[in-house]
């Protein structure tokens, strides 16, 4: 990562949902990095009424979280949301598109926050100035930096609120 380059955290749907269950979306900017949402991911977590959809939408609006536009989302909308077209992994593809944009801006670092164990194992292509970090690793980082008291407490709150949190550890311990 370029030293001194501004860092932007791009959460996938999983971390947004987990942190919403834990009532902890406010932890996303805790590291001092800017936070942005990718349009397709925001759509994925707010298009249907779920236990967390309104909470995420309100948090994004109230905190004026920038939304990065992607061609993936525009094509999805043009194709018609209810069509039988591809819907799986569109958020991840849109994040990858946004990260590719960061590759063109050498003075920008992107951190892809994910939770899906399939991403941990997959060869998700990231430019040199981008990283992928799991929700657990991010929470542990915040704890180690003294920015939160306990990563396990946040995780436990999400689970007690009904979140089925992945048991996969990334990076593996």
Secondary structure, 3 states (H helix, E strand, C coil): CCCCCEEEEEECHHHHHHHHHCCCHHHHHHHCCEEEEEHHHHHHHHCCCCCCHHHHHHHHHHCCCEEECCHHHHHHHHHCCCCCCCCCCHHHHHHHHHHHHHHHCCCEEEEEEECCHHHHHCCCCCCCCEEEEEHHHHHHHHHHCCCCCCHHHHHHHHHHCCCCCCCCCCCCC
